[in-house]
């Protein structure tokens, strides 16, 4: 994300619970992925968890970017 998108997040997240929720989820998924990816070896269940987290993160980011674009047009 660029600075303009972060500015929009800072401005509208306190007023828009959906935008705030999506941003918090995105950050949570990022932290979970970082923790798993630091491991030198992943079990098959951890590998599956990584795939699911990446998918959830991408789905959420798609929704987040759509909201940010809507706010940027205002």
Biopython code that builds the backbone (N, CA, C, O; Angstrom):
import numpy as np
from Bio.PDB.StructureBuilder import StructureBuilder

atoms = [
    (1, "UNK", "N", (0.837, -1.182, 0.000)),
    (1, "UNK", "CA", (0.000, 0.000, 0.000)),
    (1, "UNK", "C", (0.881, 1.244, 0.000)),
    (1, "UNK", "O", (1.972, 1.257, 0.570)),
    (2, "UNK", "N", (0.390, 2.263, -0.638)),
    (2, "UNK", "CA", (1.167, 3.497, -0.682)),
    (2, "UNK", "C", (0.688, 4.462, 0.409)),
    (2, "UNK", "O", (-0.250, 4.168, 1.151)),
    (3, "UNK", "N", (1.345, 5.604, 0.485)),
    (3, "UNK", "CA", (1.039, 6.578, 1.541)),
    (3, "UNK", "C", (-0.384, 7.112, 1.437)),
    (3, "UNK", "O", (-1.034, 7.348, 2.455)),
    (4, "UNK", "N", (-0.865, 7.302, 0.223)),
    (4, "UNK", "CA", (-2.224, 7.820, 0.041)),
    (4, "UNK", "C", (-3.245, 6.836, 0.616)),
    (4, "UNK", "O", (-4.210, 7.241, 1.265)),
    (5, "UNK", "N", (-3.026, 5.552, 0.374)),
    (5, "UNK", "CA", (-3.938, 4.541, 0.895)),
    (5, "UNK", "C", (-3.890, 4.492, 2.419)),
    (5, "UNK", "O", (-4.924, 4.319, 3.065)),
    (6, "UNK", "N", (-2.692, 4.642, 3.002)),
    (6, "UNK", "CA", (-2.580, 4.684, 4.458)),
    (6, "UNK", "C", (-3.270, 5.915, 5.031)),
    (6, "UNK", "O", (-3.899, 5.848, 6.087)),
    (7, "UNK", "N", (-3.150, 7.040, 4.329)),
    (7, "UNK", "CA", (-3.833, 8.261, 4.779)),
    (7, "UNK", "C", (-5.345, 8.055, 4.797)),
    (7, "UNK", "O", (-6.023, 8.479, 5.733)),
    (8, "UNK", "N", (-5.862, 7.410, 3.774)),
    (8, "UNK", "CA", (-7.300, 7.128, 3.706)),
    (8, "UNK", "C", (-7.702, 6.202, 4.851)),
    (8, "UNK", "O", (-8.733, 6.411, 5.491)),
    (9, "UNK", "N", (-6.891, 5.185, 5.106)),
    (9, "UNK", "CA", (-7.165, 4.275, 6.226)),
    (9, "UNK", "C", (-7.219, 5.026, 7.546)),
    (9, "UNK", "O", (-8.149, 4.835, 8.330)),
    (10, "UNK", "N", (-6.240, 5.870, 7.800)),
    (10, "UNK", "CA", (-6.192, 6.621, 9.042)),
    (10, "UNK", "C", (-7.382, 7.559, 9.183)),
    (10, "UNK", "O", (-7.900, 7.761, 10.281)),
    (11, "UNK", "N", (-7.801, 8.118, 8.083)),
    (11, "UNK", "CA", (-8.893, 9.087, 8.124)),
    (11, "UNK", "C", (-10.259, 8.418, 8.306)),
    (11, "UNK", "O", (-11.086, 8.899, 9.080)),
    (12, "UNK", "N", (-10.496, 7.317, 7.598)),
    (12, "UNK", "CA", (-11.841, 6.746, 7.570)),
    (12, "UNK", "C", (-12.046, 5.514, 8.452)),
    (12, "UNK", "O", (-13.190, 5.183, 8.764)),
    (13, "UNK", "N", (-10.993, 4.832, 8.859)),
    (13, "UNK", "CA", (-11.148, 3.620, 9.679)),
    (13, "UNK", "C", (-11.898, 3.877, 10.990)),
    (13, "UNK", "O", (-12.722, 3.053, 11.387)),
    (14, "UNK", "N", (-11.634, 5.000, 11.672)),
    (14, "UNK", "CA", (-12.389, 5.220, 12.916)),
    (14, "UNK", "C", (-13.900, 5.376, 12.694)),
    (14, "UNK", "O", (-14.692, 5.107, 13.598)),
    (15, "UNK", "N", (-14.288, 5.804, 11.511)),
    (15, "UNK", "CA", (-15.702, 6.020, 11.207)),
    (15, "UNK", "C", (-16.361, 4.824, 10.527)),
    (15, "UNK", "O", (-17.582, 4.676, 10.569)),
    (16, "UNK", "N", (-15.558, 3.979, 9.908)),
    (16, "UNK", "CA", (-16.088, 2.853, 9.130)),
    (16, "UNK", "C", (-15.639, 1.537, 9.761)),
    (16, "UNK", "O", (-14.487, 1.132, 9.604)),
    (17, "UNK", "N", (-16.554, 0.867, 10.479)),
    (17, "UNK", "CA", (-16.171, -0.372, 11.153)),
    (17, "UNK", "C", (-15.704, -1.474, 10.199)),
    (17, "UNK", "O", (-14.840, -2.274, 10.557)),
    (18, "UNK", "N", (-16.259, -1.521, 9.005)),
    (18, "UNK", "CA", (-15.859, -2.537, 8.026)),
    (18, "UNK", "C", (-14.420, -2.307, 7.564)),
    (18, "UNK", "O", (-13.631, -3.247, 7.474)),
    (19, "UNK", "N", (-14.096, -1.073, 7.280)),
    (19, "UNK", "CA", (-12.734, -0.726, 6.869)),
    (19, "UNK", "C", (-11.759, -1.045, 7.995)),
    (19, "UNK", "O", (-10.691, -1.606, 7.753)),
    (20, "UNK", "N", (-12.116, -0.695, 9.205)),
    (20, "UNK", "CA", (-11.260, -0.969, 10.361)),
    (20, "UNK", "C", (-11.074, -2.471, 10.561)),
    (20, "UNK", "O", (-9.958, -2.932, 10.799)),
    (21, "UNK", "N", (-12.153, -3.230, 10.466)),
    (21, "UNK", "CA", (-12.091, -4.680, 10.637)),
    (21, "UNK", "C", (-11.187, -5.324, 9.588)),
    (21, "UNK", "O", (-10.344, -6.159, 9.915)),
    (22, "UNK", "N", (-11.366, -4.933, 8.340)),
    (22, "UNK", "CA", (-10.554, -5.495, 7.262)),
    (22, "UNK", "C", (-9.072, -5.183, 7.457)),
    (22, "UNK", "O", (-8.219, -6.040, 7.225)),
    (23, "UNK", "N", (-8.766, -3.962, 7.883)),
    (23, "UNK", "CA", (-7.376, -3.587, 8.097)),
    (23, "UNK", "C", (-6.779, -4.381, 9.256)),
    (23, "UNK", "O", (-5.649, -4.858, 9.161)),
    (24, "UNK", "N", (-7.526, -4.525, 10.344)),
    (24, "UNK", "CA", (-7.027, -5.277, 11.496)),
    (24, "UNK", "C", (-6.824, -6.751, 11.145)),
    (24, "UNK", "O", (-5.847, -7.364, 11.575)),
    (25, "UNK", "N", (-7.745, -7.318, 10.365)),
    (25, "UNK", "CA", (-7.585, -8.705, 9.922)),
    (25, "UNK", "C", (-6.348, -8.857, 9.043)),
    (25, "UNK", "O", (-5.592, -9.819, 9.183)),
    (26, "UNK", "N", (-6.150, -7.912, 8.146)),
    (26, "UNK", "CA", (-4.990, -7.947, 7.252)),
    (26, "UNK", "C", (-3.696, -7.972, 8.070)),
    (26, "UNK", "O", (-2.786, -8.751, 7.785)),
    (27, "UNK", "N", (-3.625, -7.123, 9.072)),
    (27, "UNK", "CA", (-2.433, -7.070, 9.914)),
    (27, "UNK", "C", (-2.261, -8.367, 10.711)),
    (27, "UNK", "O", (-1.143, -8.860, 10.862)),
    (28, "UNK", "N", (-3.351, -8.910, 11.211)),
    (28, "UNK", "CA", (-3.295, -10.157, 11.964)),
    (28, "UNK", "C", (-2.799, -11.304, 11.088)),
    (28, "UNK", "O", (-1.936, -12.079, 11.500)),
    (29, "UNK", "N", (-3.349, -11.408, 9.880)),
    (29, "UNK", "CA", (-2.905, -12.460, 8.960)),
    (29, "UNK", "C", (-1.424, -12.304, 8.641)),
    (29, "UNK", "O", (-0.696, -13.294, 8.560)),
    (30, "UNK", "N", (-0.981, -11.074, 8.463)),
    (30, "UNK", "CA", (0.427, -10.805, 8.163)),
    (30, "UNK", "C", (1.317, -11.300, 9.304)),
    (30, "UNK", "O", (2.337, -11.946, 9.063)),
    (31, "UNK", "N", (0.935, -11.000, 10.535)),
    (31, "UNK", "CA", (1.732, -11.425, 11.695)),
    (31, "UNK", "C", (1.761, -12.944, 11.814)),
    (31, "UNK", "O", (2.804, -13.524, 12.115)),
    (32, "UNK", "N", (0.630, -13.584, 11.582)),
    (32, "UNK", "CA", (0.573, -15.040, 11.659)),
    (32, "UNK", "C", (1.454, -15.676, 10.583)),
    (32, "UNK", "O", (2.161, -16.650, 10.841)),
    (33, "UNK", "N", (1.403, -15.118, 9.383)),
    (33, "UNK", "CA", (2.241, -15.634, 8.298)),
    (33, "UNK", "C", (3.722, -15.450, 8.603)),
    (33, "UNK", "O", (4.520, -16.360, 8.379)),
    (34, "UNK", "N", (4.090, -14.289, 9.108)),
    (34, "UNK", "CA", (5.493, -14.043, 9.443)),
    (34, "UNK", "C", (5.984, -15.053, 10.470)),
    (34, "UNK", "O", (7.091, -15.578, 10.354)),
    (35, "UNK", "N", (5.163, -15.320, 11.466)),
    (35, "UNK", "CA", (5.545, -16.274, 12.509)),
    (35, "UNK", "C", (5.779, -17.664, 11.918)),
    (35, "UNK", "O", (6.763, -18.326, 12.247)),
    (36, "UNK", "N", (4.874, -18.102, 11.048)),
    (36, "UNK", "CA", (5.018, -19.419, 10.441)),
    (36, "UNK", "C", (6.198, -19.481, 9.479)),
    (36, "UNK", "O", (6.919, -20.477, 9.437)),
    (37, "UNK", "N", (6.393, -18.421, 8.711)),
    (37, "UNK", "CA", (7.449, -18.427, 7.709)),
    (37, "UNK", "C", (8.846, -18.309, 8.308)),
    (37, "UNK", "O", (9.833, -18.547, 7.612)),
    (38, "UNK", "N", (8.947, -17.947, 9.582)),
    (38, "UNK", "CA", (10.248, -17.896, 10.248)),
    (38, "UNK", "C", (10.748, -19.289, 10.621)),
    (38, "UNK", "O", (11.937, -19.491, 10.865)),
    (39, "UNK", "N", (9.834, -20.230, 10.659)),
    (39, "UNK", "CA", (10.223, -21.592, 11.019)),
    (39, "UNK", "C", (11.087, -22.196, 9.916)),
    (39, "UNK", "O", (10.888, -21.922, 8.733)),
    (40, "UNK", "N", (12.042, -23.013, 10.322)),
    (40, "UNK", "CA", (12.902, -23.651, 9.328)),
    (40, "UNK", "C", (12.199, -24.836, 8.664)),
    (40, "UNK", "O", (12.553, -25.235, 7.554)),
    (41, "UNK", "N", (11.208, -25.390, 9.350)),
    (41, "UNK", "CA", (10.461, -26.520, 8.794)),
    (41, "UNK", "C", (8.997, -26.372, 9.165)),
    (41, "UNK", "O", (8.664, -26.059, 10.308)),
    (42, "UNK", "N", (8.120, -26.600, 8.186)),
    (42, "UNK", "CA", (6.681, -26.553, 8.423)),
    (42, "UNK", "C", (6.100, -27.954, 8.290)),
    (42, "UNK", "O", (6.428, -28.697, 7.365)),
    (43, "UNK", "N", (5.242, -28.292, 9.225)),
    (43, "UNK", "CA", (4.532, -29.564, 9.126)),
    (43, "UNK", "C", (3.502, -29.435, 8.007)),
    (43, "UNK", "O", (3.194, -28.321, 7.584)),
    (44, "UNK", "N", (2.970, -30.541, 7.526)),
    (44, "UNK", "CA", (1.926, -30.449, 6.500)),
    (44, "UNK", "C", (0.727, -29.601, 6.952)),
    (44, "UNK", "O", (0.157, -28.862, 6.149)),
    (45, "UNK", "N", (0.349, -29.704, 8.215)),
    (45, "UNK", "CA", (-0.779, -28.885, 8.681)),
    (45, "UNK", "C", (-0.404, -27.405, 8.720)),
    (45, "UNK", "O", (-1.251, -26.550, 8.460)),
    (46, "UNK", "N", (0.854, -27.090, 9.041)),
    (46, "UNK", "CA", (1.296, -25.697, 9.027)),
    (46, "UNK", "C", (1.359, -25.166, 7.599)),
    (46, "UNK", "O", (1.029, -24.007, 7.350)),
    (47, "UNK", "N", (1.781, -26.011, 6.663)),
    (47, "UNK", "CA", (1.791, -25.602, 5.254)),
    (47, "UNK", "C", (0.376, -25.289, 4.781)),
    (47, "UNK", "O", (0.155, -24.321, 4.053)),
    (48, "UNK", "N", (-0.571, -26.109, 5.196)),
    (48, "UNK", "CA", (-1.973, -25.869, 4.851)),
    (48, "UNK", "C", (-2.455, -24.564, 5.485)),
    (48, "UNK", "O", (-3.177, -23.788, 4.858)),
    (49, "UNK", "N", (-2.053, -24.334, 6.718)),
    (49, "UNK", "CA", (-2.432, -23.106, 7.415)),
    (49, "UNK", "C", (-1.882, -21.883, 6.687)),
    (49, "UNK", "O", (-2.572, -20.871, 6.561)),
    (50, "UNK", "N", (-0.643, -21.972, 6.208)),
    (50, "UNK", "CA", (-0.039, -20.867, 5.456)),
    (50, "UNK", "C", (-0.862, -20.583, 4.198)),
    (50, "UNK", "O", (-1.157, -19.427, 3.894)),
    (51, "UNK", "N", (-1.227, -21.630, 3.476)),
    (51, "UNK", "CA", (-2.031, -21.446, 2.256)),
    (51, "UNK", "C", (-3.367, -20.781, 2.578)),
    (51, "UNK", "O", (-3.799, -19.874, 1.866)),
    (52, "UNK", "N", (-4.018, -21.226, 3.643)),
    (52, "UNK", "CA", (-5.311, -20.655, 4.022)),
    (52, "UNK", "C", (-5.166, -19.198, 4.454)),
    (52, "UNK", "O", (-5.985, -18.354, 4.091)),
    (53, "UNK", "N", (-4.120, -18.906, 5.233)),
    (53, "UNK", "CA", (-3.894, -17.526, 5.663)),
    (53, "UNK", "C", (-3.628, -16.603, 4.472)),
    (53, "UNK", "O", (-4.128, -15.479, 4.422)),
    (54, "UNK", "N", (-2.839, -17.088, 3.522)),
    (54, "UNK", "CA", (-2.559, -16.274, 2.329)),
    (54, "UNK", "C", (-3.839, -16.006, 1.539)),
    (54, "UNK", "O", (-4.042, -14.899, 1.039)),
    (55, "UNK", "N", (-4.682, -16.998, 1.429)),
    (55, "UNK", "CA", (-5.945, -16.821, 0.714)),
    (55, "UNK", "C", (-6.847, -15.836, 1.450)),
    (55, "UNK", "O", (-7.437, -14.953, 0.828)),
    (56, "UNK", "N", (-6.957, -15.980, 2.760)),
    (56, "UNK", "CA", (-7.787, -15.069, 3.549)),
    (56, "UNK", "C", (-7.240, -13.645, 3.472)),
    (56, "UNK", "O", (-7.998, -12.682, 3.355)),
    (57, "UNK", "N", (-5.932, -13.529, 3.537)),
    (57, "UNK", "CA", (-5.301, -12.210, 3.468)),
    (57, "UNK", "C", (-5.580, -11.557, 2.115)),
    (57, "UNK", "O", (-5.903, -10.371, 2.050)),
    (58, "UNK", "N", (-5.457, -12.325, 1.046)),
    (58, "UNK", "CA", (-5.718, -11.791, -0.288)),
    (58, "UNK", "C", (-7.184, -11.400, -0.460)),
    (58, "UNK", "O", (-7.484, -10.338, -1.006)),
    (59, "UNK", "N", (-8.089, -12.248, 0.001)),
    (59, "UNK", "CA", (-9.517, -11.928, -0.087)),
    (59, "UNK", "C", (-9.826, -10.639, 0.674)),
    (59, "UNK", "O", (-10.549, -9.773, 0.180)),
    (60, "UNK", "N", (-9.275, -10.525, 1.866)),
    (60, "UNK", "CA", (-9.501, -9.328, 2.671)),
    (60, "UNK", "C", (-8.896, -8.093, 2.036)),
    (60, "UNK", "O", (-9.491, -7.015, 2.064)),
    (61, "UNK", "N", (-7.714, -8.249, 1.464)),
    (61, "UNK", "CA", (-7.063, -7.093, 0.837)),
    (61, "UNK", "C", (-7.849, -6.623, -0.374)),
    (61, "UNK", "O", (-7.929, -5.423, -0.637)),
    (62, "UNK", "N", (-8.429, -7.557, -1.110)),
    (62, "UNK", "CA", (-9.261, -7.183, -2.252)),
    (62, "UNK", "C", (-10.427, -6.313, -1.793)),
    (62, "UNK", "O", (-10.725, -5.291, -2.411)),
    (63, "UNK", "N", (-11.078, -6.716, -0.718)),
    (63, "UNK", "CA", (-12.193, -5.936, -0.168)),
    (63, "UNK", "C", (-11.701, -4.597, 0.377)),
    (63, "UNK", "O", (-12.345, -3.564, 0.192)),
    (64, "UNK", "N", (-10.552, -4.628, 1.050)),
    (64, "UNK", "CA", (-9.977, -3.414, 1.628)),
    (64, "UNK", "C", (-9.641, -2.397, 0.542)),
    (64, "UNK", "O", (-9.943, -1.212, 0.683)),
    (65, "UNK", "N", (-9.022, -2.853, -0.529)),
    (65, "UNK", "CA", (-8.652, -1.958, -1.630)),
    (65, "UNK", "C", (-9.904, -1.370, -2.293)),
    (65, "UNK", "O", (-9.907, -0.205, -2.690)),
    (66, "UNK", "N", (-10.954, -2.166, -2.411)),
    (66, "UNK", "CA", (-12.198, -1.662, -2.993)),
    (66, "UNK", "C", (-12.775, -0.533, -2.140)),
    (66, "UNK", "O", (-13.237, 0.474, -2.677)),
    (67, "UNK", "N", (-12.753, -0.692, -0.822)),
    (67, "UNK", "CA", (-13.245, 0.372, 0.058)),
    (67, "UNK", "C", (-12.363, 1.614, -0.027)),
    (67, "UNK", "O", (-12.863, 2.738, -0.068)),
    (68, "UNK", "N", (-11.060, 1.404, -0.054)),
    (68, "UNK", "CA", (-10.137, 2.538, -0.147)),
    (68, "UNK", "C", (-10.359, 3.294, -1.449)),
    (68, "UNK", "O", (-10.345, 4.525, -1.460)),
    (69, "UNK", "N", (-10.562, 2.576, -2.537)),
    (69, "UNK", "CA", (-10.816, 3.235, -3.832)),
    (69, "UNK", "C", (-12.105, 4.045, -3.778)),
    (69, "UNK", "O", (-12.179, 5.143, -4.330)),
    (70, "UNK", "N", (-13.117, 3.502, -3.112)),
    (70, "UNK", "CA", (-14.382, 4.229, -2.989)),
    (70, "UNK", "C", (-14.165, 5.539, -2.219)),
    (70, "UNK", "O", (-14.681, 6.586, -2.612)),
    (71, "UNK", "N", (-13.410, 5.476, -1.137)),
    (71, "UNK", "CA", (-13.132, 6.689, -0.364)),
    (71, "UNK", "C", (-12.251, 7.662, -1.141)),
    (71, "UNK", "O", (-12.408, 8.875, -1.001)),
    (72, "UNK", "N", (-11.343, 7.162, -1.943)),
    (72, "UNK", "CA", (-10.446, 8.062, -2.686)),
    (72, "UNK", "C", (-11.187, 8.849, -3.758)),
    (72, "UNK", "O", (-10.716, 9.898, -4.197)),
    (73, "UNK", "N", (-12.346, 8.346, -4.181)),
    (73, "UNK", "CA", (-13.131, 9.046, -5.198)),
    (73, "UNK", "C", (-14.040, 10.107, -4.607)),
    (73, "UNK", "O", (-14.675, 10.864, -5.341)),
    (74, "UNK", "N", (-14.104, 10.166, -3.293)),
    (74, "UNK", "CA", (-14.966, 11.165, -2.640)),
    (74, "UNK", "C", (-14.325, 12.523, -2.617)),
    (74, "UNK", "O", (-14.914, 13.475, -2.106)),
]
sb = StructureBuilder()
sb.init_structure("model")
sb.init_model(0)
sb.init_chain("A")
sb.init_seg("    ")
for serial, (resi, resn, name, xyz) in enumerate(atoms, 1):
    if name == "N":
        sb.init_residue(resn, " ", resi, " ")
    sb.init_atom(name, np.array(xyz, "f"), 0.0, 1.0, " ", f" {name:<3s}", serial, name[0])
structure = sb.get_structure()
